[in-house]
Every structure is written in structure tokens, then in C-alpha cells.
Amino acid sequence: MTSPNEQMPRHVAIIMDGNGRWARQRGKIRSFGHKAGVESVRAAVRVARQSGIEALTLFAFSSENWQRPDEEVGGLMQLFKMVLKSEVKKLHKNDVRLRVIGDLSRFDDDLVGRIRDSEALTADNRALTLNIAANYGGRWEITRAARQLALAVAAGKLKPEQIDEARFQQETCLAQLPELDLLIRTGGESRVSNFLLWQLAYAELYFTPALWPDFNEQEFELALADYAARQRRFGLTSEQLED
């Protein structure tokens, strides 16, 4: 296990890709891979909590995923409900706060109710904040933030010249959390797929060929070790950082 004293990201995000391919390799339907991926979520939460990471954000269901076959989408919704029911008490016991970010308006009342109950139960937990991005898109988040600022200006509560990066940040989904340090994408693809576009400005990117159900504690440790070996410059030169 990586020591909390080593260089550790405060906030890690993961695009959990490869469930369908993992299932096909085994002659199974895609839902088999989604179910198998739940154990990788558990593993990621364990590593994050034990390593002292403050926030973990997982991309579970994008706003584009509604275009998938109805059977797969329905299965994902049922899996989401099942996981909320089976995992939330464990998260609470381990002092993990659960938040769901995204446009919940397309989810049925039962799922939204379970989400709200889970968030309320874990609201005061402090060891780790686990964000699940569901019906989420980076462009949706930026558009939503811009709309909120426009409404504030129209209502006379805000002047246009008061809108800067810091003020815009306040309207984003992860405003109260540390800046994103590390984005991991599993499954071998090298793209960000409309995920956390605002937050990715200075994040380190790590792409692994491991399919999500194969992304275990050891795979997460490899990503953290790779991050620890990097020099984050934020626009400065290496020489400036060494001075």
C-alpha cells in the first residue's frame, strides 16, 4: 500500500471503461461486465481511503449513454439501485461521504429517492468523499454553471465584471472539493469523453489498458506511483520549481 506520506493526489477521478469488452472476452453479455465492475469500485474506494486521498470521482453513466440499447440502460439503472442498497451502509461505516453529480431529472423517482437518502445518511462523513457522476457531461456542467451565473446577473445579484474563474468555480458540481489532481482512464482509450472538462485544466492524465473489472488495488497503486514520479509545473519551468 502506498504510504500516505508519499506524494499523493488529494482528488482522483476515474473513467471506468472496458466492462463490455471484458464481458465479451468471456462470451457474456455486457451487463455481466457491469456487475463485475462493482468489485473494482470497492477496490478503488479502499485504496483511496487507505491512502489518504480526500475525494474520488467515478464516471458511472454519461449523458450520452442513454443512446445505448434499452436493455443495457435498464440493467445499469437496476444495478445502480442495487449497489446503493447494498453498499451505502458500508460506506457510512467507513466514514465515506457519497455524492451523486449530474442531471438527475431523467432518473425515476425511486432511484432519485435512494440517491437522496444515501447522500443524507453519509453527509457528515469526512474520511473520503466519493462522487458518482451519473447522467453527467462536462459540457452540461459548464452550461449549467453559466446559466446559474446569468440568472444571478439578471436578478441583479451579480455584476458581469464580478464573474471570474473563482466565481465560476463556485457553480460547478465539485466546487467544495480539492482541485482534481489525477484522471485515470481504464480500457486502453486515450480520451476524456466529456468528463470533468472544467476540472481537468491542470490534472495529470493516466491511461491504462486494464479493463475496468481488472482494475484492482495493484493497478490503482501503479497509477498513484506514476503520479508520484511526475513533476507538476502549473505553467512554470522545472528550474523555477527547483529554486
C-alpha positions in Angstrom: 0.0 0.0 0.0 1.3 3.5 -0.9 2.2 5.4 2.2 0.1 8.5 3.0 3.4 10.3 3.4 4.4 9.9 -0.2 3.3 12.5 -2.8 -0.4 11.7 -3.0 -3.2 13.3 -5.1 -5.9 14.9 -3.0 -8.5 14.3 -5.7 -8.6 11.4 -8.2 -11.2 10.8 -10.9 -11.6 7.6 -12.9 -13.3 6.9 -16.2 -14.4 3.3 -15.7 -14.1 1.9 -19.2 -14.0 -1.6 -20.5 -16.9 -3.5 -18.9 -18.4 -4.5 -22.2 -15.2 -5.7 -23.7 -14.3 -7.6 -20.6 -17.7 -9.4 -20.8 -17.3 -10.2 -24.5 -13.9 -11.7 -23.9 -15.7 -14.2 -21.7 -18.6 -14.8 -24.0 -21.0 -13.0 -21.8 -23.4 -10.1 -22.3 -22.4 -6.5 -21.4 -24.3 -6.5 -18.1 -22.1 -9.2 -16.8 -19.1 -6.8 -17.2 -21.0 -4.0 -15.4 -21.7 -6.3 -12.5 -18.1 -7.4 -12.3 -17.0 -3.8 -12.3 -18.7 -3.2 -8.9 -15.8 -5.0 -7.2 -13.4 -2.6 -8.9 -15.3 0.3 -7.4 -15.0 -1.3 -4.0 -11.2 -1.7 -4.5 -10.8 1.9 -5.7 -12.6 3.2 -2.6 -10.5 1.0 -0.3 -7.2 2.3 -1.9 -8.4 5.9 -1.8 -9.4 5.8 1.8 -6.3 3.9 3.0 -4.0 6.2 1.0 -5.4 9.4 2.4 -7.0 10.6 -0.8 -9.7 13.2 0.0 -12.0 12.8 -3.0 -12.6 10.1 -5.5 -14.9 10.8 -8.5 -16.1 7.9 -10.7 -17.7 8.3 -14.1 -20.6 5.8 -13.9 -23.1 6.9 -16.6 -22.6 9.7 -19.1 -25.3 11.8 -20.7 -24.5 10.1 -24.0 -25.0 6.6 -22.5 -28.8 6.9 -22.9 -28.2 6.1 -26.6 -27.2 2.6 -25.7 -29.7 -0.3 -26.1 -32.7 -0.1 -23.8 -31.9 -3.4 -22.2 -28.4 -2.3 -21.2 -29.6 1.1 -19.9 -32.3 -0.6 -17.9 -29.8 -3.0 -16.5 -27.5 -0.2 -15.5 -30.3 1.6 -13.7 -31.2 -1.6 -11.7 -27.6 -2.2 -10.9 -27.3 1.4 -9.6 -30.2 0.8 -7.3 -28.9 -2.5 -6.1 -25.4 -1.0 -5.4 -26.9 1.9 -3.5 -28.9 -0.5 -1.4 -26.0 -2.9 -0.7 -23.1 -0.5 -0.3 -24.2 2.7 1.3 -24.2 1.3 4.9 -20.7 0.0 4.3 -19.6 3.4 3.1 -21.2 5.1 6.1 -19.5 2.7 8.5 -16.1 3.6 6.9 -16.8 7.4 7.2 -17.2 7.8 3.4 -19.4 10.6 2.1 -21.4 9.7 -1.0 -22.5 12.3 -3.6 -24.1 11.9 -7.0 -23.3 14.6 -9.5 -25.2 15.0 -12.8 -28.7 15.7 -14.1 -30.9 13.5 -12.1 -34.1 14.6 -13.9 -34.1 11.6 -16.2 -34.0 9.1 -13.4 -37.1 7.6 -12.0 -38.4 8.7 -8.6 -37.3 5.5 -6.8 -33.7 5.9 -7.9 -33.7 9.7 -7.1 -35.1 8.9 -3.7 -32.4 6.3 -3.0 -29.7 8.8 -4.1 -31.1 11.5 -1.8 -31.4 9.1 1.2 -27.8 7.8 0.6 -26.4 11.4 0.4 -28.3 12.4 3.6 -27.1 9.3 5.5 -23.4 10.0 4.7 -23.4 13.8 4.6 -21.3 14.2 7.7 -18.6 11.7 6.9 -15.1 13.0 6.4 -12.6 10.2 5.6 -13.3 10.3 1.8 -15.8 12.0 -0.5 -17.0 9.5 -3.2 -18.6 11.3 -6.1 -20.6 9.2 -8.6 -21.1 11.0 -11.9 -24.4 9.8 -13.4 -26.2 11.3 -16.4 -23.2 13.7 -16.3 -21.4 15.5 -19.1 -18.7 18.1 -18.8 -20.4 20.4 -21.3 -23.6 20.0 -19.4 -21.9 21.1 -16.2 -20.3 24.2 -17.8 -23.6 25.2 -19.5 -25.4 24.7 -16.1 -22.8 26.9 -14.3 -23.1 29.6 -17.0 -26.9 29.6 -16.7 -26.7 30.0 -13.0 -24.4 33.0 -13.3 -26.7 34.5 -16.0 -29.7 34.2 -13.7 -27.8 35.8 -10.9 -26.9 38.7 -13.2 -30.5 39.0 -14.5 -31.8 39.1 -10.9 -29.3 41.9 -10.0 -27.5 39.7 -7.5 -24.2 39.7 -9.5 -22.4 42.1 -11.9 -20.9 40.7 -15.1 -17.5 42.1 -14.1 -17.6 40.0 -10.9 -17.6 36.8 -12.9 -14.1 35.3 -12.8 -12.6 31.8 -12.7 -13.1 31.6 -8.9 -16.8 32.7 -9.1 -17.4 30.3 -12.0 -15.9 27.5 -10.0 -18.4 28.1 -7.3 -21.2 26.9 -9.6 -19.5 23.7 -10.6 -20.5 20.3 -9.2 -17.3 19.7 -7.3 -16.8 23.3 -6.0 -16.3 22.4 -2.4 -13.6 19.7 -3.0 -9.9 19.9 -3.7 -8.8 20.6 -7.3 -8.6 17.5 -9.5 -5.1 16.1 -9.4 -5.2 12.9 -11.4 -7.5 11.5 -14.0 -7.3 7.7 -14.6 -9.0 6.1 -17.6 -9.1 2.3 -17.9 -9.8 0.3 -21.0 -6.9 1.5 -23.3 -8.6 4.6 -24.8 -6.8 7.9 -24.6 -9.6 10.5 -24.4 -11.6 12.2 -21.7 -15.1 11.7 -23.2 -16.7 14.9 -22.0 -15.8 14.2 -18.3 -14.9 17.0 -15.9 -13.8 19.4 -18.6 -13.5 22.4 -16.3 -11.7 20.4 -13.6 -9.2 18.8 -16.0 -7.3 22.1 -16.7 -4.2 21.1 -14.8 -4.9 17.5 -13.9 -2.4 14.7 -14.6 -3.7 12.1 -17.0 -3.0 8.3 -16.7 -4.3 5.8 -19.3 -4.1 2.1 -18.7 -5.0 -0.8 -21.0 -6.5 -2.7 -18.0 -10.3 -3.1 -18.5 -12.3 -1.8 -15.6 -13.2 -5.2 -14.0 -9.4 -5.9 -13.9 -8.5 -2.6 -12.3 -7.7 -3.9 -8.8 -5.8 -2.4 -5.9 -2.4 -3.1 -7.6 -3.5 -1.3 -10.7 -4.6 1.7 -8.7 -1.2 1.6 -6.9 0.6 1.7 -10.2 -1.3 4.8 -11.2 -0.5 6.5 -7.9 3.1 5.6 -8.2 3.2 7.1 -11.7 1.6 10.3 -10.4 4.1 10.5 -7.5 7.0 10.4 -10.0 5.7 13.3 -12.0 6.6 17.0 -11.6 3.6 19.2 -11.7 4.7 22.7 -13.0 1.4 24.6 -13.5 2.9 26.7 -16.2 6.3 27.2 -14.5 9.6 25.8 -15.6 11.4 23.0 -13.8 14.2 25.4 -12.9 11.7 27.7 -11.2 10.3 24.9 -9.1 13.8 23.9 -8.0 14.7 27.4 -6.9 
